[in-house]
């Protein structure tokens, strides 16, 4: 007898939906490649520009009798300061990091005073037309006084260089914080005020629920300007009052004809100023959301 024939059914072919599914490893590699490209777009152009500027500087001042040292000589002359920024031999003979730290402490105190006073005064003249008419002309006159012009008055009032320098920082940084806060208060949409009236919010609730959230971008814009002015003011003030600080380091290096140390200090001042600006930007985005800056 013949064995019954067995029929073999073909397995159905997998259907494709038109979307190609990549392995997980390939997806991770593609994401890493995109991130690397994004990072390169941010980092590479400044590095190229910096390399070109350093090359031009090196070529322009490498000859004999050059008025400024080239980058190679700056690094050679200041290598000890670069490699050991935290040394402390007593008195004013300290590393650059310690000088900058002392300046930052003064800036921290003065800028904090300016921030609190600026926000409060900005809320006052932004909310009250009577306060605005009475105080704005005075503030407009005072804010045009150069920062260092306040130093003799501060020294006469406090009789010490430390509080005098802090006062100069505070009086320099308070104006942009105050004016930007006042502008933010005046630009609160009328709809917000109508909602507050409907909800019968008391002044304290109106401040924390309406005023403060609506003015955060303006306040942090003023803070960014203020922190930059604070860093400028402390360097200039320390050059006159002396003591430990980056401003004193600059002036002492000039008196000692150490041009390479002056150039290194200028680089440190610029980097610290950039860092302070980025810190305020980060805080603004953290408090006010990504759209703050």
VEXKOLVO-170469 format. One record per residue (C-alpha): residue number from 1; chain; residue in three letters; x, y, z negated. Coordinates in steps of 0.001 Angstrom, whole numbers, plus 500000, padded with zeros to 6 digits. Layout:
BEGIN
KEVO tinu dovex lumpa      x      y      z
KEVO  NUM     A   ala      X      Y      Z
...
***
This chain:
BEGIN
KEVO tinu dovex lumpa      x      y      z
KEVO    1     A   unk 500000 500000 500000
KEVO    2     A   unk 501108 503494 500742
KEVO    3     A   unk 501748 505707 497760
KEVO    4     A   unk 499498 508714 497657
KEVO    5     A   unk 501152 511804 499071
KEVO    6     A   unk 501799 514539 496546
KEVO    7     A   unk 501110 518051 497610
KEVO    8     A   unk 503569 520683 496436
KEVO    9     A   unk 502074 524096 495894
KEVO   10     A   unk 504307 527049 496531
KEVO   11     A   unk 504886 529273 493501
KEVO   12     A   unk 503391 532698 493921
KEVO   13     A   unk 505946 535377 494757
KEVO   14     A   unk 506281 538134 492132
KEVO   15     A   unk 504437 541231 493112
KEVO   16     A   unk 506296 544486 493190
KEVO   17     A   unk 504618 547684 492233
KEVO   18     A   unk 507007 549894 494146
KEVO   19     A   unk 508976 550932 491026
KEVO   20     A   unk 512458 549531 490693
KEVO   21     A   unk 513192 548556 487110
KEVO   22     A   unk 516838 549053 486226
KEVO   23     A   unk 518540 547041 483487
KEVO   24     A   unk 518873 548719 480110
KEVO   25     A   unk 522634 549026 480528
KEVO   26     A   unk 522232 550857 483820
KEVO   27     A   unk 519732 553264 482252
KEVO   28     A   unk 522121 554017 479391
KEVO   29     A   unk 525005 554560 481789
KEVO   30     A   unk 522903 556871 483937
KEVO   31     A   unk 521894 558895 480884
KEVO   32     A   unk 525478 559105 479667
KEVO   33     A   unk 526589 560236 483121
KEVO   34     A   unk 523980 562998 483180
KEVO   35     A   unk 524994 564186 479701
KEVO   36     A   unk 528656 564175 480695
KEVO   37     A   unk 527844 566253 483779
KEVO   38     A   unk 525843 568732 481667
KEVO   39     A   unk 528680 569048 479156
KEVO   40     A   unk 531209 569505 481965
KEVO   41     A   unk 529106 572295 483486
KEVO   42     A   unk 529260 574142 480165
KEVO   43     A   unk 532892 573500 479224
KEVO   44     A   unk 534825 573330 482497
KEVO   45     A   unk 534138 576862 483879
KEVO   46     A   unk 535337 578643 480682
KEVO   47     A   unk 538400 576397 480532
KEVO   48     A   unk 539276 577222 484134
KEVO   49     A   unk 538806 580953 483497
KEVO   50     A   unk 540937 580743 480353
KEVO   51     A   unk 543698 578865 482173
KEVO   52     A   unk 543739 581484 484945
KEVO   53     A   unk 543892 584377 482451
KEVO   54     A   unk 546700 582723 480485
KEVO   55     A   unk 548653 582090 483691
KEVO   56     A   unk 548264 585738 484757
KEVO   57     A   unk 549289 586893 481280
KEVO   58     A   unk 552331 584588 481283
KEVO   59     A   unk 553485 585784 484689
KEVO   60     A   unk 552849 589466 483982
KEVO   61     A   unk 554821 589627 480710
KEVO   62     A   unk 557556 587025 481157
KEVO   63     A   unk 560201 589456 482395
KEVO   64     A   unk 562735 591321 480292
KEVO   65     A   unk 561531 594470 478626
KEVO   66     A   unk 557848 593429 478684
KEVO   67     A   unk 555682 595448 476312
KEVO   68     A   unk 553719 592399 475145
KEVO   69     A   unk 554841 588815 474505
KEVO   70     A   unk 553567 586096 476891
KEVO   71     A   unk 551377 583267 475540
KEVO   72     A   unk 554329 580889 475241
KEVO   73     A   unk 556183 583336 472978
KEVO   74     A   unk 553046 584052 470934
KEVO   75     A   unk 552686 580332 470184
KEVO   76     A   unk 556403 579986 469373
KEVO   77     A   unk 556435 583036 467081
KEVO   78     A   unk 553256 582122 465189
KEVO   79     A   unk 553521 578342 465094
KEVO   80     A   unk 553846 578293 461298
KEVO   81     A   unk 550650 580340 460942
KEVO   82     A   unk 548856 578034 463373
KEVO   83     A   unk 550084 574790 461796
KEVO   84     A   unk 549740 575915 458159
KEVO   85     A   unk 546832 578394 457928
KEVO   86     A   unk 546172 577700 454213
KEVO   87     A   unk 549559 578424 452644
KEVO   88     A   unk 549612 580677 449593
KEVO   89     A   unk 552940 582035 448364
KEVO   90     A   unk 551340 584434 445945
KEVO   91     A   unk 550301 588041 446241
KEVO   92     A   unk 549400 589069 449791
KEVO   93     A   unk 551592 586417 451450
KEVO   94     A   unk 548826 584018 452492
KEVO   95     A   unk 547839 582037 455563
KEVO   96     A   unk 545424 583379 458136
KEVO   97     A   unk 542639 581058 457002
KEVO   98     A   unk 542755 582512 453476
KEVO   99     A   unk 542698 586071 454817
KEVO  100     A   unk 539668 585232 456976
KEVO  101     A   unk 537962 583499 454048
KEVO  102     A   unk 538294 586619 451897
KEVO  103     A   unk 536874 588765 454693
KEVO  104     A   unk 533978 586347 455170
KEVO  105     A   unk 533130 586527 451471
KEVO  106     A   unk 532832 590315 451712
KEVO  107     A   unk 530784 590028 454884
KEVO  108     A   unk 528513 587454 453253
KEVO  109     A   unk 527690 589724 450315
KEVO  110     A   unk 527322 592917 452344
KEVO  111     A   unk 525303 591283 455118
KEVO  112     A   unk 522955 589619 452611
KEVO  113     A   unk 522254 592995 451003
KEVO  114     A   unk 521700 594569 454421
KEVO  115     A   unk 519371 591749 455520
KEVO  116     A   unk 517118 591980 452470
KEVO  117     A   unk 517031 595780 452452
KEVO  118     A   unk 516584 595956 456223
KEVO  119     A   unk 513623 593590 456298
KEVO  120     A   unk 511889 595323 453389
KEVO  121     A   unk 512435 598813 454810
KEVO  122     A   unk 511398 597612 458267
KEVO  123     A   unk 508151 596216 456892
KEVO  124     A   unk 507533 599485 455041
KEVO  125     A   unk 508013 601873 457974
KEVO  126     A   unk 506416 599429 460411
KEVO  127     A   unk 503258 599009 458327
KEVO  128     A   unk 502756 602539 457052
KEVO  129     A   unk 502565 605476 459424
KEVO  130     A   unk 503088 607828 456462
KEVO  131     A   unk 506321 606053 455461
KEVO  132     A   unk 507420 606059 459102
KEVO  133     A   unk 506940 609820 459459
KEVO  134     A   unk 508715 610472 456166
KEVO  135     A   unk 511688 608115 456440
KEVO  136     A   unk 512388 607571 460133
KEVO  137     A   unk 514040 610991 460738
KEVO  138     A   unk 516353 610404 457757
KEVO  139     A   unk 517249 606911 458935
KEVO  140     A   unk 517905 608119 462470
KEVO  141     A   unk 520428 610629 461126
KEVO  142     A   unk 522156 608180 458777
KEVO  143     A   unk 522467 605347 461294
KEVO  144     A   unk 524509 607532 463663
KEVO  145     A   unk 527267 607965 461065
KEVO  146     A   unk 530272 605797 462041
KEVO  147     A   unk 530972 602918 459607
KEVO  148     A   unk 534404 604141 458519
KEVO  149     A   unk 533003 607588 457753
KEVO  150     A   unk 531199 605979 454800
KEVO  151     A   unk 534434 604617 453338
KEVO  152     A   unk 535610 607790 451490
KEVO  153     A   unk 532167 608172 449913
KEVO  154     A   unk 532166 604489 448930
KEVO  155     A   unk 535641 604722 447394
KEVO  156     A   unk 534636 607849 445471
KEVO  157     A   unk 531437 606215 444215
KEVO  158     A   unk 532743 602744 443320
KEVO  159     A   unk 536433 603575 442678
KEVO  160     A   unk 537438 600091 443856
KEVO  161     A   unk 538168 598764 447324
KEVO  162     A   unk 536128 595542 447026
KEVO  163     A   unk 532673 597088 446371
KEVO  164     A   unk 533529 599955 448726
KEVO  165     A   unk 534163 597533 451596
KEVO  166     A   unk 530934 595670 450810
KEVO  167     A   unk 529014 598960 450816
KEVO  168     A   unk 530431 599845 454244
KEVO  169     A   unk 529295 596456 455579
KEVO  170     A   unk 525811 596830 454114
KEVO  171     A   unk 525261 600382 455373
KEVO  172     A   unk 526511 599364 458818
KEVO  173     A   unk 524351 596265 459228
KEVO  174     A   unk 521112 597501 457666
KEVO  175     A   unk 519990 599714 460576
KEVO  176     A   unk 519525 597121 463361
KEVO  177     A   unk 517751 594770 460951
KEVO  178     A   unk 515422 597517 459746
KEVO  179     A   unk 514614 598956 463178
KEVO  180     A   unk 514001 595575 464817
KEVO  181     A   unk 511775 594496 461932
KEVO  182     A   unk 509756 597718 462219
KEVO  183     A   unk 509329 597197 465970
KEVO  184     A   unk 508149 593639 465328
KEVO  185     A   unk 505591 594855 462785
KEVO  186     A   unk 504207 597466 465171
KEVO  187     A   unk 503978 594911 467989
KEVO  188     A   unk 501785 592460 466070
KEVO  189     A   unk 498783 591804 468362
KEVO  190     A   unk 495568 593463 467246
KEVO  191     A   unk 493804 590102 467541
KEVO  192     A   unk 495936 588808 464663
KEVO  193     A   unk 494847 591725 462532
KEVO  194     A   unk 491191 591129 463425
KEVO  195     A   unk 491477 587463 462451
KEVO  196     A   unk 493029 588493 459144
KEVO  197     A   unk 490080 590808 458493
KEVO  198     A   unk 487604 588051 459310
KEVO  199     A   unk 489411 585620 457000
KEVO  200     A   unk 489708 588370 454364
KEVO  201     A   unk 493410 587780 453795
KEVO  202     A   unk 494939 589771 450981
KEVO  203     A   unk 498160 591753 451702
KEVO  204     A   unk 500418 588949 450418
KEVO  205     A   unk 498650 586307 452533
KEVO  206     A   unk 498716 588620 455545
KEVO  207     A   unk 502462 589088 455154
KEVO  208     A   unk 503364 585396 454912
KEVO  209     A   unk 500774 584040 457360
KEVO  210     A   unk 500650 586800 459988
KEVO  211     A   unk 503421 589373 459632
KEVO  212     A   unk 506431 587172 458936
KEVO  213     A   unk 505812 584526 461640
KEVO  214     A   unk 505050 587194 464252
KEVO  215     A   unk 508195 589211 463509
KEVO  216     A   unk 510747 586380 463151
KEVO  217     A   unk 512149 586865 466708
KEVO  218     A   unk 512581 590597 466096
KEVO  219     A   unk 514141 590066 462670
KEVO  220     A   unk 516701 587593 463982
KEVO  221     A   unk 517553 589842 466893
KEVO  222     A   unk 518393 592512 464331
KEVO  223     A   unk 520342 589977 462263
KEVO  224     A   unk 522428 588977 465297
KEVO  225     A   unk 523335 592587 465944
KEVO  226     A   unk 523931 593182 462242
KEVO  227     A   unk 526312 590268 461742
KEVO  228     A   unk 528424 591452 464654
KEVO  229     A   unk 528578 594982 463251
KEVO  230     A   unk 529417 593587 459807
KEVO  231     A   unk 532405 591687 461153
KEVO  232     A   unk 533587 594772 463023
KEVO  233     A   unk 533190 596962 459943
KEVO  234     A   unk 535060 594699 457529
KEVO  235     A   unk 538095 594426 459813
KEVO  236     A   unk 538282 598212 460132
KEVO  237     A   unk 537640 598815 456421
KEVO  238     A   unk 540291 596319 455297
KEVO  239     A   unk 542862 598027 457485
KEVO  240     A   unk 542398 601120 455293
KEVO  241     A   unk 541659 599760 451812
KEVO  242     A   unk 544256 596970 451913
KEVO  243     A   unk 544139 593766 449883
KEVO  244     A   unk 543739 590232 451119
KEVO  245     A   unk 541717 590106 454350
KEVO  246     A   unk 542099 589811 458091
KEVO  247     A   unk 542036 593593 458522
KEVO  248     A   unk 544936 594012 456104
KEVO  249     A   unk 546798 591182 457885
KEVO  250     A   unk 546460 593072 461167
KEVO  251     A   unk 547712 596354 459734
KEVO  252     A   unk 550567 594683 457876
KEVO  253     A   unk 551642 592874 461046
KEVO  254     A   unk 551635 596182 462929
KEVO  255     A   unk 553773 597835 460270
KEVO  256     A   unk 556190 594902 460552
KEVO  257     A   unk 556183 595052 464388
KEVO  258     A   unk 554932 591449 464605
KEVO  259     A   unk 552965 591731 467846
KEVO  260     A   unk 552556 587963 468241
KEVO  261     A   unk 550846 587756 464847
KEVO  262     A   unk 548526 590600 465844
KEVO  263     A   unk 547511 588728 469005
KEVO  264     A   unk 546885 585542 467014
KEVO  265     A   unk 544784 587453 464478
KEVO  266     A   unk 542713 589010 467283
KEVO  267     A   unk 542022 585526 468643
KEVO  268     A   unk 540907 584337 465212
KEVO  269     A   unk 538692 587407 464769
KEVO  270     A   unk 536966 586753 468095
KEVO  271     A   unk 536420 583060 467350
KEVO  272     A   unk 534979 583791 463905
KEVO  273     A   unk 532694 586454 465378
KEVO  274     A   unk 531440 583938 467944
KEVO  275     A   unk 530836 581386 465192
KEVO  276     A   unk 528854 583886 463103
KEVO  277     A   unk 526704 584761 466107
KEVO  278     A   unk 526011 581073 466781
KEVO  279     A   unk 525072 580471 463141
KEVO  280     A   unk 522462 583254 463239
KEVO  281     A   unk 521169 581920 466570
KEVO  282     A   unk 520849 578406 465138
KEVO  283     A   unk 519054 579709 462028
KEVO  284     A   unk 516670 581730 464209
KEVO  285     A   unk 515771 578699 466299
KEVO  286     A   unk 515368 576579 463166
KEVO  287     A   unk 512980 579045 461527
KEVO  288     A   unk 511269 580630 464508
KEVO  289     A   unk 511293 577704 466964
KEVO  290     A   unk 513186 577113 470232
KEVO  291     A   unk 511719 580211 471872
KEVO  292     A   unk 513188 582626 469330
KEVO  293     A   unk 516315 583205 471455
***
